[in-house]
Amino acid sequence: MTWTKLSDDFPDDCWTLSDAAFRMHVEGLTWSNRKLLDCRIPRDDLRRFAKHPDAVNELLDGGWWIAEGDTLRIRHHADYQRLREQVIAQQEANKTNGRKGGRPRKARPDSKPERSAPETESVSESQSGSETQRDRTGRVQDGALMGAEERCSGRATERPATVDQLDPDQYANRWGPSDVPWDEPGGVS
C-alpha cells in the first residue's frame, strides 16, 4: 500500500482552484502514488480515475500540472511524494523483516491461538486502606452514596438508594433565595 502525502496547508495552497480541479489534483496524486508513476500520469489513465477530466485544463493553465506529450506531470506537492524506488525499497525491507519475524503472523484458521498470561494484573481492591471505598458507581461498598462534600472530607453518609426514598426536607437546596446574591454586583443574573 502506498500513501499520498498532503501538507496541512494543502487546502490553503489550493484555494484558487475550482472544486473540480481540486478533486482532480488529489485524484491525480493518489492515482500516481498507487500506481508508482512518480507524478507522471498517462493521459489515457484519466478516464480510469478522474471524475472531472475536463478540470485538467485548469490545472495545466495554473501550472499545477505540465503536459509532456502523452503524459501529464504533477508539479504541485510532487516533492512530498515518495519515488517509485523508495516505495519498492520499503516494501522489500518490510518483506525481509516479516520473514525474520518482524511482525506477528496471522493465526491460521486450522490452528488454535496460543493463550498467554496477561501482562498486567487488575487490582480490584484499594491499596489505600480507606474506610470509604467506592465501587465505581458512586456507591460506597457499605451502600452509602458519597457526594462531593463527603468525598473531599472522607466522610460518607447513608443516603437513599432511589429517588422514591428521598425526604424532600432533608435534601432540599441548602441555599435559600436570601442567601444567594443574584441581583448584587458580581452575582449571577
N, CA, C and O of each residue as an XYZ file, in Angstrom:
756
protein
N       0.853     -1.170      0.000
C       0.000      0.000      0.000
C       0.896      1.228      0.000
O       1.923      1.262      0.679
N       0.511      2.204     -0.744
C       1.233      3.475     -0.764
C       0.363      4.552     -0.136
O      -0.831      4.357      0.088
N       0.979      5.682      0.140
C       0.277      6.785      0.773
C       0.531      8.060     -0.016
O       1.617      8.256     -0.562
N      -0.448      8.900     -0.073
C      -0.305     10.214     -0.674
C      -0.146     11.210      0.456
O      -0.957     11.245      1.382
N       0.893     12.014      0.381
C       1.167     12.971      1.448
C       0.710     14.358      1.031
O       1.097     14.878     -0.015
N      -0.118     14.932      1.873
C      -0.588     16.296      1.685
C      -0.226     17.080      2.940
O      -0.497     16.628      4.053
N       0.376     18.235      2.772
C       0.720     19.031      3.945
C      -0.548     19.640      4.539
O      -1.594     19.683      3.891
N      -0.438     20.103      5.768
C      -1.630     20.664      6.415
C      -2.052     21.991      5.794
O      -3.170     22.449      6.028
N      -1.183     22.613      5.011
C      -1.579     23.849      4.332
C      -1.993     23.598      2.873
O      -2.161     24.541      2.100
N      -2.154     22.336      2.512
C      -2.552     21.977      1.148
C      -3.833     22.690      0.709
O      -3.863     23.252     -0.387
N      -4.889     22.686      1.525
C      -6.107     23.405      1.100
C      -5.878     24.909      0.930
O      -6.511     25.541      0.084
N      -4.977     25.481      1.731
C      -4.673     26.904      1.583
C      -3.997     27.172      0.239
O      -4.277     28.174     -0.418
N      -3.105     26.265     -0.160
C      -2.448     26.404     -1.462
C      -3.458     26.315     -2.597
O      -3.314     26.985     -3.619
N      -4.468     25.494     -2.416
C      -5.418     25.186     -3.491
C      -6.652     26.069     -3.504
O      -7.596     25.784     -4.240
N      -6.673     27.113     -2.726
C      -7.907     27.896     -2.589
C      -8.350     28.535     -3.892
O      -9.531     28.851     -4.038
N      -7.456     28.737     -4.837
C      -7.839     29.355     -6.104
C      -8.430     28.360     -7.092
O      -9.021     28.757     -8.096
N      -8.272     27.063     -6.814
C      -8.784     26.038     -7.727
C     -10.297     25.873     -7.567
O     -10.848     26.078     -6.486
N     -10.941     25.507     -8.645
C     -12.357     25.139     -8.551
C     -12.448     23.813     -7.808
O     -11.444     23.117     -7.651
N     -13.628     23.467     -7.358
C     -13.812     22.189     -6.665
C     -13.418     21.020     -7.559
O     -12.796     20.061     -7.101
N     -13.780     21.103     -8.830
C     -13.458     20.024     -9.769
C     -11.948     19.899     -9.949
O     -11.425     18.785     -9.993
N     -11.241     21.021    -10.053
C      -9.790     20.977    -10.229
C      -9.102     20.489     -8.947
O      -8.128     19.739     -9.011
N      -9.608     20.914     -7.794
C      -9.056     20.436     -6.518
C      -9.174     18.913     -6.447
O      -8.212     18.214     -6.128
N     -10.369     18.421     -6.750
C     -10.588     16.971     -6.719
C      -9.699     16.273     -7.737
O      -9.114     15.233     -7.433
N      -9.590     16.816     -8.920
C      -8.762     16.218     -9.960
C      -7.306     16.145     -9.519
O      -6.621     15.154     -9.772
N      -6.840     17.192     -8.863
C      -5.454     17.227     -8.393
C      -5.207     16.133     -7.343
O      -4.217     15.405     -7.416
N      -6.105     16.030     -6.381
C      -5.957     15.000     -5.337
C      -6.080     13.602     -5.952
O      -5.314     12.702     -5.608
N      -7.041     13.422     -6.860
C      -7.184     12.128     -7.529
C      -5.923     11.781     -8.321
O      -5.489     10.629     -8.327
N      -5.339     12.772     -8.986
C      -4.122     12.538     -9.753
C      -2.953     12.138     -8.858
O      -2.218     11.204     -9.179
N      -2.778     12.840     -7.736
C      -1.722     12.479     -6.795
C      -1.914     11.061     -6.258
O      -0.964     10.284     -6.169
N      -3.133     10.745     -5.910
C      -3.438      9.426     -5.353
C      -3.215      8.332     -6.400
O      -2.616      7.300     -6.097
N      -3.687      8.546     -7.609
C      -3.519      7.562     -8.677
C      -2.033      7.342     -8.974
O      -1.577      6.206     -9.107
N      -1.302      8.423     -9.073
C       0.124      8.330     -9.357
C       0.854      7.532     -8.275
O       1.688      6.683     -8.590
N       0.550      7.794     -7.024
C       1.208      7.062     -5.936
C       0.780      5.606     -5.895
O       1.601      4.723     -5.648
N      -0.476      5.355     -6.130
C      -0.970      3.979     -6.093
C      -0.332      3.127     -7.187
O      -0.026      1.954     -6.973
N      -0.137      3.726     -8.353
C       0.430      3.003     -9.495
C       1.947      3.181     -9.608
O       2.559      2.684    -10.553
N       2.557      3.889     -8.644
C       4.001      4.148     -8.617
C       4.470      4.804     -9.913
O       5.407      4.334    -10.559
N       3.804      5.894    -10.282
C       4.082      6.577    -11.541
C       4.988      7.801    -11.379
O       5.265      8.481    -12.367
N       5.454      8.097    -10.177
C       6.324      9.255     -9.922
C       5.722     10.560    -10.438
O       6.413     11.356    -11.073
N       4.462     10.773    -10.170
C       3.734     12.000    -10.528
C       3.646     12.224    -12.038
O       3.500     13.359    -12.492
N       3.733     11.156    -12.803
C       3.556     11.224    -14.259
C       2.379     10.322    -14.626
O       2.423      9.106    -14.441
N       1.341     10.943    -15.144
C       0.112     10.202    -15.437
C      -0.095     10.143    -16.947
O      -0.174     11.184    -17.598
N      -0.183      8.944    -17.511
C      -0.532      8.854    -18.931
C      -1.938      9.423    -19.143
O      -2.848      9.155    -18.359
N      -2.102     10.205    -20.202
C      -3.410     10.821    -20.469
C      -4.515      9.778    -20.580
O      -5.660     10.049    -20.217
N      -4.187      8.593    -21.076
C      -5.194      7.531    -21.206
C      -5.708      7.050    -19.852
O      -6.803      6.493    -19.769
N      -4.932      7.258    -18.796
C      -5.357      6.825    -17.456
C      -6.435      7.735    -16.863
O      -7.148      7.326    -15.947
N      -6.561      8.948    -17.368
C      -7.531      9.895    -16.797
C      -8.930      9.304    -16.740
O      -9.633      9.471    -15.743
N      -9.333      8.629    -17.780
C     -10.695      8.077    -17.814
C     -10.892      6.980    -16.764
O     -12.027      6.638    -16.429
N      -9.793      6.430    -16.245
C      -9.888      5.343    -15.265
C     -10.140      5.843    -13.840
O     -10.670      5.105    -13.009
N      -9.763      7.086    -13.557
C      -9.933      7.558    -12.175
C     -10.580      8.931    -12.052
O     -11.126      9.249    -10.995
N     -10.540      9.738    -13.074
C     -10.975     11.128    -12.947
C     -12.485     11.268    -13.033
O     -13.116     10.761    -13.960
N     -13.049     11.954    -12.068
C     -14.488     12.248    -12.088
C     -14.774     13.462    -12.966
O     -15.860     13.588    -13.531
N     -13.782     14.360    -13.077
C     -13.938     15.587    -13.873
C     -12.692     15.781    -14.739
O     -11.890     16.673    -14.462
N     -12.512     14.966    -15.777
C     -11.299     15.069    -16.590
C     -11.133     16.429    -17.260
O     -10.012     16.810    -17.597
N     -12.212     17.162    -17.458
C     -12.106     18.491    -18.075
C     -11.391     19.491    -17.168
O     -10.974     20.549    -17.639
N     -11.237     19.179    -15.869
C     -10.549     20.067    -14.929
C      -9.039     20.056    -15.144
O      -8.331     20.879    -14.564
N      -8.537     19.143    -15.964
C      -7.109     19.091    -16.257
C      -6.642     20.409    -16.875
O      -5.539     20.878    -16.595
N      -7.477     20.992    -17.705
C      -7.094     22.254    -18.348
C      -6.829     23.350    -17.319
O      -5.895     24.135    -17.480
N      -7.629     23.412    -16.279
C      -7.409     24.404    -15.225
C      -6.084     24.156    -14.512
O      -5.361     25.099    -14.189
N      -5.770     22.896    -14.270
C      -4.506     22.551    -13.607
C      -3.314     22.869    -14.502
O      -2.281     23.335    -14.020
N      -3.452     22.618    -15.813
C      -2.380     22.935    -16.763
C      -2.193     24.446    -16.893
O      -1.064     24.935    -16.902
N      -3.293     25.179    -16.992
C      -3.236     26.642    -17.139
C      -2.621     27.298    -15.898
O      -1.920     28.304    -16.008
N      -2.879     26.736    -14.742
C      -2.361     27.300    -13.488
C      -0.946     26.856    -13.167
O      -0.360     27.348    -12.203
N      -0.383     25.950    -13.938
C       0.978     25.479    -13.685
C       1.065     24.391    -12.626
O       2.160     24.044    -12.183
N      -0.058     23.858    -12.222
C      -0.067     22.790    -11.225
C       0.410     21.481    -11.857
O       1.110     20.689    -11.225
N       0.022     21.273    -13.097
C       0.429     20.104    -13.874
C       1.106     20.620    -15.145
O       0.884     21.759    -15.558
N       1.930     19.775    -15.757
C       2.609     20.110    -17.001
C       2.334     19.001    -18.011
O       2.410     17.817    -17.683
N       2.015     19.394    -19.236
C       1.791     18.421    -20.311
C       3.139     18.071    -20.931
O       3.885     18.951    -21.360
N       3.441     16.777    -20.973
C       4.679     16.280    -21.589
C       4.297     15.180    -22.571
O       4.414     13.995    -22.260
N       3.844     15.571    -23.743
C       3.415     14.604    -24.754
C       2.147     13.902    -24.313
O       1.138     14.554    -24.043
N       2.188     12.577    -24.236
C       1.029     11.788    -23.809
C       0.951     11.627    -22.295
O       0.138     10.858    -21.783
N       1.798     12.355    -21.591
C       1.858     12.241    -20.136
C       1.588     13.596    -19.498
O       1.946     14.635    -20.051
N       0.955     13.577    -18.335
C       0.747     14.770    -17.522
C       1.616     14.629    -16.271
O       1.528     13.629    -15.558
N       2.452     15.631    -16.010
C       3.325     15.568    -14.835
C       2.787     16.519    -13.781
O       2.544     17.694    -14.056
N       2.602     16.005    -12.578
C       2.111     16.809    -11.456
C       3.296     17.544    -10.845
O       4.300     16.927    -10.490
N       3.177     18.866    -10.724
C       4.235     19.684    -10.125
C       3.933     19.996     -8.666
O       4.779     19.809     -7.792
N       2.719     20.474     -8.412
C       2.375     20.917     -7.061
C       2.278     19.720     -6.115
O       1.541     18.770     -6.378
N       3.016     19.773     -5.032
C       3.070     18.748     -3.989
C       3.784     17.481     -4.447
O       3.705     16.457     -3.769
N       4.475     17.529     -5.575
C       5.221     16.353     -6.044
C       6.406     16.067     -5.126
O       6.790     14.910     -4.960
N       6.984     17.097     -4.533
C       8.142     16.899     -3.655
C       7.796     16.130     -2.389
O       8.678     15.533     -1.772
N       6.538     16.134     -1.994
C       6.118     15.419     -0.785
C       5.938     13.916     -1.027
O       5.897     13.136     -0.075
N       5.832     13.514     -2.277
C       5.517     12.121     -2.599
C       6.810     11.294     -2.688
O       7.840     11.784     -3.151
N       6.737     10.041     -2.239
C       7.893      9.157     -2.344
C       8.032      8.657     -3.778
O       7.042      8.453     -4.480
N       9.269      8.464     -4.194
C       9.546      7.950     -5.530
C       9.296      6.449     -5.577
O       9.286      5.771     -4.550
N       9.095      5.948     -6.788
C       8.859      4.525     -7.016
C       9.946      3.671     -6.351
O       9.646      2.686     -5.675
N      11.200      4.060     -6.550
C      12.318      3.284     -5.972
C      12.248      3.244     -4.448
O      12.544      2.216     -3.840
N      11.858      4.361     -3.827
C      11.746      4.407     -2.372
C      10.634      3.489     -1.869
O      10.801      2.801     -0.862
N       9.508      3.482     -2.565
C       8.379      2.632     -2.160
C       8.759      1.167     -2.299
O       8.497      0.369     -1.399
N       9.374      0.810     -3.416
C       9.763     -0.591     -3.642
C      10.804     -1.014     -2.616
O      10.732     -2.127     -2.095
N      11.776     -0.149     -2.312
C      12.785     -0.480     -1.299
C      12.136     -0.707      0.065
O      12.518     -1.625      0.790
N      11.152      0.128      0.415
C      10.461     -0.039      1.693
C       9.655     -1.330      1.719
O       9.626     -2.020      2.738
N       9.001     -1.665      0.613
C       8.238     -2.912      0.540
C       9.159     -4.119      0.701
O       8.808     -5.084      1.381
N      10.333     -4.067      0.079
C      11.304     -5.169      0.216
C      11.798     -5.290      1.654
O      11.920     -6.396      2.181
N      12.081     -4.160      2.284
C      12.520     -4.183      3.686
C      11.426     -4.764      4.578
O      11.714     -5.519      5.506
N      10.182     -4.415      4.299
C       9.068     -4.952      5.085
C       8.960     -6.464      4.912
O       8.723     -7.185      5.881
N       9.133     -6.947      3.679
C       9.083     -8.395      3.435
C      10.202     -9.106      4.180
O       9.979    -10.141      4.807
N      11.411     -8.547      4.110
C      12.561     -9.155      4.795
C      12.328     -9.183      6.300
O      12.565    -10.201      6.951
N      11.872     -8.081      6.845
C      11.595     -8.031      8.289
C      10.493     -8.998      8.671
O      10.545     -9.608      9.739
N       9.498     -9.147      7.814
C       8.422    -10.093      8.084
C       8.916    -11.531      8.117
O       8.480    -12.325      8.950
N       9.825    -11.863      7.209
C      10.391    -13.223      7.207
C      11.231    -13.479      8.447
O      11.344    -14.619      8.898
N      11.815    -12.440      8.993
C      12.623    -12.571     10.212
C      11.765    -12.567     11.464
O      12.283    -12.675     12.576
N      10.467    -12.445     11.292
C       9.576    -12.406     12.456
C       9.322    -10.992     12.928
O       8.960    -10.785     14.086
N       9.504    -10.025     12.064
C       9.326     -8.626     12.425
C       7.909     -8.267     12.806
O       7.684     -7.335     13.579
N       6.965     -8.993     12.274
C       5.559     -8.760     12.616
C       4.954    -10.077     13.054
O       5.337    -11.135     12.554
N       4.009    -10.023     13.987
C       3.345    -11.272     14.366
C       2.558    -11.830     13.187
O       1.910    -11.091     12.446
N       2.626    -13.101     13.036
C       1.894    -13.747     11.944
C       0.423    -13.863     12.297
O       0.049    -13.973     13.464
N      -0.390    -13.837     11.273
C      -1.823    -14.014     11.475
C      -2.081    -15.489     11.778
O      -1.454    -16.379     11.203
N      -3.022    -15.723     12.697
C      -3.364    -17.099     13.049
C      -4.083    -17.761     11.879
O      -4.956    -17.164     11.250
N      -3.704    -18.990     11.602
C      -4.387    -19.742     10.549
C      -5.686    -20.306     11.098
O      -5.775    -20.610     12.287
N      -6.693    -20.449     10.246
C      -7.983    -20.955     10.721
C      -7.887    -22.358     11.332
O      -8.684    -22.697     12.208
N      -6.929    -23.177     10.888
C      -6.829    -24.535     11.398
C      -6.010    -24.643     12.681
O      -5.953    -25.711     13.290
N      -5.376    -23.550     13.095
C      -4.567    -23.612     14.304
C      -5.296    -22.941     15.461
O      -6.113    -22.041     15.270
N      -4.977    -23.404     16.659
C      -5.574    -22.825     17.858
C      -4.699    -21.675     18.325
O      -3.475    -21.800     18.348
N      -5.304    -20.565     18.696
C      -4.497    -19.446     19.184
C      -3.874    -19.796     20.529
O      -4.482    -20.459     21.370
N      -2.638    -19.328     20.702
C      -1.966    -19.586     21.970
C      -2.516    -18.640     23.019
O      -2.779    -17.469     22.746
N      -2.685    -19.163     24.220
C      -3.128    -18.319     25.319
C      -1.889    -17.867     26.071
O      -1.021    -18.670     26.412
N      -1.825    -16.594     26.318
C      -0.700    -16.070     27.072
C      -1.226    -15.419     28.345
O      -2.375    -14.982     28.417
N      -0.364    -15.368     29.334
C      -0.739    -14.729     30.593
C      -0.857    -13.235     30.364
O      -0.086    -12.663     29.593
N      -1.806    -12.599     31.019
C      -1.925    -11.154     30.849
C      -0.652    -10.464     31.338
O      -0.007    -10.906     32.289
N      -0.310     -9.368     30.659
C       0.896     -8.648     31.039
C       0.724     -7.932     32.360
O       1.684     -7.782     33.116
N      -0.487     -7.488     32.648
C      -0.736     -6.796     33.911
C      -1.913     -7.457     34.596
O      -2.812     -7.989     33.945
N      -1.897     -7.418     35.889
C      -2.991     -7.958     36.675
C      -3.867     -6.801     37.125
O      -3.362     -5.726     37.448
N      -5.173     -7.014     37.147
C      -6.098     -5.992     37.596
C      -6.166     -6.022     39.109
O      -6.292     -7.086     39.713
N      -6.083     -4.865     39.710
C      -6.198     -4.765     41.156
C      -7.620     -4.320     41.453
O      -8.003     -3.200     41.114
N      -8.413     -5.193     42.090
C      -9.807     -4.852     42.337
C     -10.015     -4.254     43.718
O     -11.066     -3.668     43.977
N      -9.056     -4.384     44.596
C      -9.209     -3.809     45.922
C      -8.233     -2.662     46.083
O      -7.127     -2.682     45.543
N      -8.661     -1.661     46.836
C      -7.841     -0.480     47.032
C      -6.614     -0.813     47.855
O      -6.660     -1.645     48.762
N      -5.540     -0.165     47.531
C      -4.314     -0.335     48.289
C      -4.178      0.723     49.375
O      -3.231      0.687     50.161
N      -5.131      1.677     49.426
C      -5.009      2.787     50.365
C      -5.510      2.459     51.761
O      -5.090      3.110     52.718
N      -6.382      1.483     51.918
C      -6.923      1.144     53.228
C      -7.983      2.113     53.706
O      -8.338      2.091     54.884
N      -8.498      2.955     52.841
C      -9.513      3.927     53.217
C     -10.802      3.213     53.611
O     -11.138      2.168     53.054
N     -11.526      3.792     54.584
C     -12.764      3.173     55.036
C     -13.905      3.385     54.067
O     -14.856      2.603     54.074
N     -13.852      4.398     53.243
C     -14.950      4.690     52.329
C     -14.521      4.358     50.904
O     -14.080      5.227     50.152
N     -14.655      3.122     50.562
C     -14.282      2.646     49.234
C     -15.491      2.715     48.311
O     -16.578      2.277     48.687
N     -15.315      3.265     47.095
C     -16.402      3.292     46.123
C     -16.204      2.169     45.128
O     -15.078      1.751     44.858
N     -17.314      1.681     44.584
C     -17.244      0.591     43.613
C     -17.451      1.094     42.184
O     -17.992      0.364     41.354
N     -17.036      2.314     41.883
C     -17.110      2.960     40.575
C     -18.523      3.305     40.129
O     -18.719      3.727     38.989
N     -19.503      3.137     40.996
C     -20.859      3.567     40.673
C     -21.211      4.779     41.510
O     -22.311      5.316     41.381
N     -20.305      5.220     42.362
C     -20.586      6.310     43.274
C     -21.018      5.805     44.628
O     -21.117      6.579     45.580
N     -21.276      4.514     44.728
C     -21.723      3.937     45.994
C     -20.506      3.439     46.781
O     -19.591      2.816     46.242
N     -20.542      3.739     48.060
C     -19.526      3.190     48.945
C     -19.860      1.727     49.146
O     -21.027      1.344     49.071
N     -18.872      0.913     49.397
C     -19.098     -0.519     49.474
C     -20.155     -0.913     50.506
O     -20.794     -1.953     50.351
N     -20.357     -0.106     51.561
C     -21.381     -0.455     52.557
C     -22.765      0.029     52.144
O     -23.718     -0.127     52.908
N     -22.902      0.613     50.954
C     -24.209      1.023     50.466
C     -24.434      2.519     50.514
O     -25.411      3.007     49.945
N     -23.560      3.266     51.176
C     -23.730      4.708     51.255
C     -23.307      5.343     49.937
O     -22.498      4.786     49.196
N     -23.858      6.497     49.661
C     -23.525      7.225     48.454
C     -22.746      8.460     48.856
O     -23.184      9.220     49.720
N     -21.598      8.665     48.239
C     -20.771      9.803     48.604
C     -21.062     10.967     47.678
O     -21.069     10.815     46.456
N     -21.301     12.125     48.263
C     -21.426     13.349     47.496
C     -20.075     14.036     47.440
O     -19.095     13.545     47.999
N     -20.027     15.180     46.760
C     -18.761     15.890     46.598
C     -18.177     16.288     47.946
O     -16.972     16.162     48.164
N     -19.021     16.767     48.848
C     -18.528     17.202     50.156
C     -17.941     16.034     50.936
O     -16.894     16.163     51.569
N     -18.618     14.901     50.886
C     -18.147     13.734     51.621
C     -16.872     13.177     51.000
O     -15.982     12.714     51.715
N     -16.778     13.220     49.665
C     -15.561     12.714     49.021
C     -14.364     13.545     49.438
O     -13.279     13.010     49.665
N     -14.559     14.852     49.537
C     -13.453     15.728     49.916
C     -13.073     15.540     51.376
O     -11.890     15.573     51.716
N     -14.062     15.343     52.243
C     -13.767     15.230     53.664
C     -13.453     13.799     54.079
O     -12.933     13.571     55.172
N     -13.764     12.833     53.219
C     -13.525     11.438     53.566
C     -14.663     10.828     54.357
O     -14.562      9.678     54.783
N     -15.774     11.582     54.572
C     -16.911     11.069     55.311
C     -17.984     10.603     54.340
O     -18.262     11.276     53.347
N     -18.566      9.492     54.613
C     -19.681      9.005     53.809
C     -20.915      8.965     54.682
O     -20.844      8.599     55.856
N     -22.049      9.342     54.108
C     -23.290      9.301     54.863
C     -24.237      8.337     54.172
O     -24.190      8.160     52.955
N     -25.081      7.730     54.951
C     -26.060      6.806     54.387
C     -27.112      7.612     53.654
O     -27.706      8.522     54.231
N     -27.348      7.298     52.405
C     -28.331      8.016     51.601
C     -29.252      7.019     50.941
O     -28.882      5.863     50.738
N     -30.446      7.457     50.607
C     -31.393      6.555     49.959
C     -30.853      6.063     48.617
O     -30.111      6.767     47.932
N     -31.238      4.858     48.262
C     -30.761      4.256     47.017
C     -31.567      4.729     45.818
O     -31.048      4.743     44.702
N     -32.828      5.119     46.018
C     -33.662      5.542     44.896
C     -34.282      6.895     45.186
O     -34.308      7.343     46.332
N     -34.777      7.542     44.148
C     -35.412      8.851     44.286
C     -36.669      8.754     45.149
O     -36.991      9.689     45.883
N     -37.376      7.636     45.066
C     -38.607      7.464     45.845
C     -38.350      7.503     47.348
O     -39.248      7.843     48.119
N     -37.142      7.160     47.769
C     -36.834      7.119     49.193
C     -36.335      8.455     49.733
O     -36.028      8.559     50.921
N     -36.249      9.475     48.888
C     -35.736     10.773     49.330
C     -36.730     11.479     50.247
O     -37.941     11.405     50.038
N     -36.218     12.154     51.248
C     -37.006     13.023     52.114
C     -36.773     14.442     51.614
O     -35.667     14.963     51.756
N     -37.796     15.087     51.026
C     -37.593     16.405     50.415
C     -37.038     17.436     51.381
O     -36.232     18.275     50.978
N     -37.441     17.401     52.639
C     -36.957     18.391     53.599
C     -35.476     18.185     53.904
O     -34.733     19.151     54.074
N     -35.057     16.944     53.971
C     -33.676     16.649     54.321
C     -32.722     17.008     53.186
O     -31.599     17.448     53.432
N     -33.170     16.821     51.933
C     -32.277     17.035     50.794
C     -32.642     18.263     49.983
O     -32.333     18.332     48.794
N     -33.294     19.232     50.606
C     -33.632     20.482     49.923
C     -32.358     21.273     49.693
O     -31.336     21.023     50.332
N     -32.423     22.228     48.778
C     -31.282     23.069     48.476
C     -30.838     23.773     49.750
O     -31.673     24.326     50.467
N     -29.556     23.764     50.043
C     -29.036     24.358     51.275
C     -29.084     25.879     51.235
O     -29.053     26.520     52.286
N     -29.157     26.458     50.067
C     -29.147     27.908     49.951
C     -30.552     28.389     49.636
O     -31.147     27.986     48.637
N     -31.063     29.231     50.471
C     -32.370     29.816     50.219
C     -32.222     31.034     49.330
O     -31.102     31.460     49.047
N     -33.338     31.605     48.884
C     -33.271     32.768     47.998
C     -32.539     33.943     48.615
O     -31.886     34.704     47.901
N     -32.634     34.110     49.944
C     -31.985     35.258     50.569
C     -30.480     35.062     50.700
O     -29.741     36.030     50.876
N     -30.025     33.820     50.615
C     -28.598     33.547     50.780
C     -27.807     33.730     49.483
O     -26.578     33.786     49.519
N     -28.484     33.823     48.350
C     -27.791     33.899     47.067
C     -27.867     35.329     46.551
O     -28.967     35.850     46.369
N     -26.731     35.980     46.312
C     -26.738     37.398     45.884
C     -26.988     37.517     44.387
O     -26.097     37.939     43.650
N     -28.176     37.155     43.921
C     -28.463     37.152     42.486
C     -28.411     38.527     41.883
O     -27.874     38.699     40.789
N     -28.957     39.521     42.568
C     -29.059     40.839     41.983
C     -27.949     41.780     42.426
O     -27.934     42.943     42.024
N     -27.035     41.309     43.233
C     -25.959     42.149     43.701
C     -24.838     42.193     42.671
O     -24.709     41.271     41.866
N     -24.030     43.238     42.682
C     -22.914     43.294     41.737
C     -21.990     42.086     41.924
O     -21.660     41.707     43.048
N     -21.591     41.508     40.827
C     -20.736     40.324     40.880
C     -21.507     39.039     41.025
O     -20.937     37.955     40.904
N     -22.829     39.143     41.287
C     -23.656     37.941     41.408
C     -24.075     37.436     40.042
O     -23.877     38.110     39.031
N     -24.645     36.269     40.018
C     -25.102     35.678     38.780
C     -26.488     36.209     38.471
O     -27.348     36.235     39.352
N     -26.721     36.632     37.242
C     -28.063     37.130     36.905
C     -28.653     36.299     35.819
O     -29.778     36.552     35.390
